[in-house]
Amino acid sequence: MNPSWQKSSYCSEGASCVHIATTPSGTIHLTESGDPTHSILGATPQAFAALIHVLKENPAHV
């Protein structure tokens, strides 16, 4: 897989950033630019939507 990563719009220059990519099958991948091991988290669209919902409802925990 050679994903096309998109950087979070909340990322400032030089900061550790969240990046997201999707696969043709619909799986969503997340990674963090400051992670030296380049760990990638995979999620279904439903799980990703639930994550975004929780983060929007609880911004103090982000």
BELWO-V199413 format. One record per run of one state. SS is the DSSP state (2 for helix, 1 for strand, 0 for the rest). FROM is the first residue (numbers start at 0). LEN is the number of residues. If there is no record, write none. Layout:
# BELWO-V199413
SS:FROM:LEN
SS:FROM:LEN
This chain:
# BELWO-V199413
0:0:5
1:5:2
0:7:10
1:17:5
0:22:5
1:27:5
0:32:8
1:40:3
0:43:1
2:44:13
0:57:1
2:58:3
0:61:1
